[in-house]
Each structure stands twice: as C-alpha cells, then as structure tokens.
Amino acid sequence: MHRNLFQPQEVTGGKEAEKFMAGNKILIVEDDPAIARAEKEHLEKWDFFVQCVEDFKQVMSYVTDYQPDLILLDLKLPYYNGFYWCSEIRKCSSVPIVFVSSANDDMNIVTAMDMGGDDFIAKPFSLSVLTAKIHAVLRRAQSLAGSVNLLEHKGVRLNLSDARVWYQGQSAELTKNEFKILALLMEQAGTMVARDAIMMNLWESESFIDDNTLTVNVTRIRKKLKEIGVTDFILTKKGIGYLV
C-alpha cells in the first residue's frame, strides 16, 4: 500500500471557498477496500455524500440508482475494466468521471480522456490532491450546467438537441409532438400538467393537436419508453392531465 495515500490530511483553507459544493454525491468505483475507505472518509469531511461500489458486476446499477454528481473510477477492476464502465456510463450520462489508477502510462491516460474521462489521477496520490481535482472538475461541470442540452428525471434523459430519450444505455427517437409533450412534462417534473396546457403549448408552436391526438401521442411515448425499459414514468390524472 502506498504510504502517502493515507497521510493525515489537514482540511483547511479552501474549504470555505468550496462550501457551495457540499452535498454533492460521489460514487467510488475502487476494488481495494482500504483505498475506497480512505477516499470515502476523507471526502465526507468535506461534506460530500459518498457511496462505494461493492458489486463490480453491477456498476451501472449504482450509477442509475445513486445518480452521482461525480464518479471516481479505477482502471483495474474485477470482471470489466474502467474503460468498459466509462463507455457504458457515457451512453446515457454526462456525469464527470475522474480516473484513479496506478496504470498511468501515456496510452492509458490518453485513452481515458478520449473515452470521456474528465481527469486522471495517478496512484499513489495525496488525498488533498484528490480533493482539489474533484473541486476543479465539479466547478467546470457546474459552470457548464446551464448549457447542457438535457433534461433528466428518474434516470430518464431527454436530449433536447436530437429529440432522443435515453435510459440505461438504450434510446428511442421521438416525433416532433412526442418530444414537445415529454419535454414539457419533464420540465415540470413532480407537477401535474393539465391537458389543456399541453395542447396550448403545442398550438403555440404551430403543432395542431386535439384531445384525442394528445391521448394517442402520450400512448406512443409510453410505448417507446417501455421499449427501452421504462415503465410507469408518465402518470395520468383522469380528465385532468399528466405527471412525471
């Protein structure tokens, strides 16, 4: 075990400056329990919420269920390596990924970045450097948040650029009206949207739609969601409207 990974770290100075990041969720994908525990305990001192993967066959389930704000991803893992999991995550998520590995030759670093990694930390490392890297990546991600062309709710992602809906690496293409309906519902997630409000929204965008056509479109959206593994996403309040 590398000694400097576990050197006592004094949490001072920049913590106040980074306090706005408190509460962000970090997922650690590291098969060495001692390293994972050290990372978790240290990051919790900075008020991050931290979860460690324990079943390395089910990394995507952790990503989907936990919905982390950042992932620390080792390269050498049981069953599938970090490159594989980065590729799988990038099929459905833009969550920042920081690779952490002793396999830090130029080829691995370049490959990690090309596959969608946001940074690479070479083992051995100090926990203060780990924290600084995480803060830097989160700052970049949050500064870009306003320009991200995605809506997300309950693991379902709607790409506003190409009208495709994604879930756990699978996607379906929506028609113009299907896209506008689902986008409106996801923009107001948790709120009942009246049928009249949906039809008015489409009318204003020059898409004529009546009550029966709305029902047909919602049915088609549900069918496409079911095809990619999503059920009970759009709820109906009979005679009133829809809710996601």
C-alpha positions as CSV (number, residue, x, y, z in Angstrom):
1,M,0.0,0.0,0.0
2,H,1.3,3.4,-0.9
3,R,2.0,5.3,2.4
4,N,1.3,8.8,1.1
5,L,-2.3,7.9,0.2
6,F,-3.0,7.6,3.9
7,Q,-1.0,10.5,5.2
8,P,-3.1,12.6,7.6
9,Q,-4.7,15.5,5.7
10,E,-5.4,18.8,7.3
11,V,-8.7,20.1,6.0
12,T,-8.1,23.9,6.0
13,G,-8.0,27.0,3.8
14,G,-10.1,26.3,0.7
15,K,-12.9,24.5,2.4
16,E,-14.9,27.7,2.9
17,A,-14.4,28.6,-0.8
18,E,-15.7,25.2,-1.8
19,K,-18.6,25.1,0.6
20,F,-21.1,25.5,-2.2
21,M,-20.2,22.0,-3.3
22,A,-21.3,20.5,0.0
23,G,-23.9,17.8,-0.6
24,N,-22.7,16.7,-4.0
25,K,-22.8,12.9,-4.4
26,I,-19.6,11.0,-5.3
27,L,-19.6,7.3,-6.4
28,I,-16.3,5.5,-5.8
29,V,-15.5,2.6,-8.1
30,E,-12.4,1.1,-6.4
31,D,-11.9,-2.6,-5.7
32,D,-9.2,-2.0,-3.0
33,P,-11.3,-1.7,0.2
34,A,-8.6,0.3,2.1
35,I,-8.3,2.9,-0.7
36,A,-12.0,3.2,-1.1
37,R,-12.5,3.6,2.7
38,A,-9.7,6.2,2.9
39,E,-11.3,8.2,0.0
40,K,-14.7,7.9,1.4
41,E,-13.8,9.0,5.0
42,H,-11.7,12.0,3.6
43,L,-14.4,13.2,1.2
44,E,-17.1,13.0,3.9
45,K,-15.0,15.5,5.9
46,W,-15.7,17.9,3.0
47,D,-19.4,17.3,3.4
48,F,-19.7,15.2,0.2
49,F,-22.1,12.3,0.2
50,V,-20.1,9.2,-0.8
51,Q,-21.1,5.7,-1.9
52,C,-18.6,2.9,-2.7
53,V,-19.4,0.2,-5.3
54,E,-19.3,-3.3,-3.8
55,D,-20.7,-5.4,-6.6
56,F,-18.4,-4.8,-9.6
57,K,-20.7,-6.6,-12.0
58,Q,-23.4,-4.0,-11.4
59,V,-21.6,-0.7,-11.7
60,M,-24.3,0.8,-13.9
61,S,-27.0,0.0,-11.3
62,Y,-25.1,2.1,-8.8
63,V,-24.8,4.9,-11.3
64,T,-28.5,4.8,-12.1
65,D,-29.8,4.4,-8.6
66,Y,-27.4,6.8,-6.8
67,Q,-27.3,9.4,-9.6
68,P,-23.8,10.7,-8.5
69,D,-22.5,14.2,-9.3
70,L,-19.0,12.7,-9.9
71,I,-17.5,9.3,-10.3
72,L,-14.0,8.2,-9.1
73,L,-13.2,5.3,-11.4
74,D,-10.3,2.9,-11.1
75,L,-9.0,1.3,-14.3
76,K,-8.1,-2.2,-13.0
77,L,-11.4,-3.7,-11.7
78,P,-12.9,-7.2,-11.4
79,Y,-14.9,-8.5,-14.4
80,Y,-14.7,-5.3,-16.6
81,N,-12.1,-2.6,-16.5
82,G,-12.7,1.1,-16.1
83,F,-12.6,1.8,-19.8
84,Y,-15.6,-0.5,-20.3
85,W,-17.6,1.2,-17.5
86,C,-16.7,4.6,-18.7
87,S,-18.0,3.7,-22.2
88,E,-21.2,2.3,-20.7
89,I,-21.8,5.4,-18.5
90,R,-21.2,7.7,-21.4
91,K,-24.0,6.0,-23.4
92,C,-26.5,7.6,-21.0
93,S,-24.8,10.1,-18.8
94,S,-22.5,13.1,-18.9
95,V,-21.6,12.8,-15.1
96,P,-18.0,13.9,-14.6
97,I,-15.6,10.9,-14.4
98,V,-12.2,11.1,-12.8
99,F,-10.0,8.1,-13.4
100,V,-7.8,7.0,-10.5
101,S,-5.2,4.4,-11.4
102,S,-1.6,3.2,-11.0
103,A,-1.7,2.3,-14.7
104,N,-0.7,5.8,-15.5
105,D,1.3,5.4,-18.7
106,D,0.6,7.9,-21.5
107,M,-1.5,5.5,-23.5
108,N,-3.9,4.8,-20.7
109,I,-4.3,8.5,-19.8
110,V,-5.0,9.4,-23.5
111,T,-7.5,6.5,-23.8
112,A,-9.2,7.6,-20.6
113,M,-9.7,11.1,-21.8
114,D,-10.7,10.0,-25.3
115,M,-13.4,7.7,-23.8
116,G,-15.0,10.6,-21.9
117,G,-13.0,10.9,-18.7
118,D,-12.7,14.4,-17.2
119,D,-9.4,14.0,-15.4
120,F,-6.8,11.3,-14.4
121,I,-5.2,10.9,-11.0
122,A,-2.1,8.7,-10.8
123,K,-1.6,6.4,-7.8
124,P,0.0,6.9,-5.4
125,F,-1.6,10.3,-4.6
126,S,-2.3,12.5,-1.6
127,L,-5.9,13.0,-0.5
128,S,-5.5,16.7,-0.7
129,V,-4.7,16.5,-4.4
130,L,-7.7,14.2,-4.9
131,T,-10.0,16.8,-3.2
132,A,-8.5,19.7,-5.3
133,K,-9.1,17.7,-8.5
134,I,-12.7,16.9,-7.6
135,H,-13.4,20.5,-6.8
136,A,-11.9,21.6,-10.1
137,V,-13.9,19.1,-12.1
138,L,-17.2,19.9,-10.3
139,R,-16.6,23.6,-10.9
140,R,-16.2,23.0,-14.6
141,A,-19.3,20.8,-14.7
142,Q,-21.4,23.2,-12.8
143,S,-20.3,26.2,-14.9
144,L,-21.4,24.3,-18.0
145,A,-24.7,23.1,-16.5
146,G,-26.6,26.0,-18.0
147,S,-25.6,24.9,-21.5
148,V,-26.2,21.2,-21.1
149,N,-28.9,20.3,-23.6
150,L,-30.5,17.5,-21.5
151,L,-33.5,17.0,-19.2
152,E,-33.3,14.2,-16.7
153,H,-35.8,12.7,-14.3
154,K,-35.7,9.3,-12.5
155,G,-32.8,8.2,-14.7
156,V,-34.6,9.1,-17.9
157,R,-32.7,11.6,-20.1
158,L,-34.2,13.6,-22.9
159,N,-31.7,15.1,-25.4
160,L,-33.1,18.4,-26.4
161,S,-30.8,18.6,-29.5
162,D,-31.9,15.4,-31.3
163,A,-35.3,14.5,-29.6
164,R,-34.0,11.2,-28.4
165,V,-34.9,9.7,-25.0
166,W,-32.3,7.6,-23.1
167,Y,-32.4,5.1,-20.3
168,Q,-29.6,2.9,-19.1
169,G,-27.8,2.9,-22.4
170,Q,-30.8,2.4,-24.6
171,S,-32.6,5.1,-26.6
172,A,-35.6,5.8,-28.7
173,E,-36.3,8.6,-31.2
174,L,-39.4,10.7,-30.7
175,T,-41.6,12.5,-33.2
176,K,-41.9,16.3,-33.0
177,N,-45.1,16.2,-30.9
178,E,-44.0,13.4,-28.7
179,F,-40.8,15.3,-28.0
180,K,-42.6,18.5,-27.1
181,I,-45.0,16.7,-24.8
182,L,-42.3,14.8,-22.9
183,A,-40.1,17.9,-22.7
184,L,-42.9,19.9,-21.1
185,L,-43.7,17.1,-18.6
186,M,-40.0,16.7,-17.7
187,E,-39.5,20.5,-17.3
188,Q,-42.3,20.4,-14.8
189,A,-41.4,17.1,-13.2
190,G,-43.4,16.5,-10.0
191,T,-46.2,18.8,-11.1
192,M,-49.5,17.8,-12.7
193,V,-49.6,19.4,-16.2
194,A,-53.2,19.9,-17.5
195,R,-54.2,18.5,-20.8
196,D,-55.3,22.0,-21.9
197,A,-51.9,23.4,-21.0
198,I,-50.1,20.7,-23.1
199,M,-52.4,21.3,-26.1
200,M,-51.9,25.1,-25.8
201,N,-48.2,24.7,-25.7
202,L,-48.2,22.7,-28.9
203,W,-50.7,25.1,-30.5
204,E,-48.4,28.0,-29.8
205,S,-45.6,26.1,-31.6
206,E,-47.8,25.7,-34.6
207,S,-48.5,22.0,-34.0
208,F,-52.2,21.4,-34.1
209,I,-53.3,18.8,-31.6
210,D,-56.7,18.0,-30.2
211,D,-57.7,16.0,-27.1
212,N,-57.8,12.6,-28.9
213,T,-54.5,13.3,-30.6
214,L,-52.9,14.1,-27.3
215,T,-54.0,10.8,-25.8
216,V,-52.6,8.9,-28.9
217,N,-49.2,10.8,-28.5
218,V,-48.9,10.0,-24.8
219,T,-49.7,6.3,-25.5
220,R,-46.9,6.3,-28.2
221,I,-44.4,7.9,-25.8
222,R,-45.2,5.3,-23.1
223,K,-44.7,2.5,-25.7
224,K,-41.3,3.9,-26.7
225,L,-40.3,4.3,-23.1
226,K,-41.3,0.7,-22.4
227,E,-39.2,-0.5,-25.3
228,I,-36.1,1.0,-23.6
229,G,-37.0,-0.4,-20.1
230,V,-39.0,2.5,-18.6
231,T,-42.5,1.7,-17.1
232,D,-44.9,3.9,-15.1
233,F,-43.0,7.1,-16.0
234,I,-45.9,9.1,-17.2
235,L,-48.8,9.1,-14.7
236,T,-52.4,10.0,-15.7
237,K,-54.9,12.0,-13.6
238,K,-58.1,11.1,-15.4
239,G,-59.7,14.1,-17.0
240,I,-57.0,16.5,-15.7
241,G,-53.6,15.8,-17.1
242,Y,-50.2,14.1,-16.8
243,L,-47.4,13.9,-14.3
244,V,-43.8,12.5,-14.4
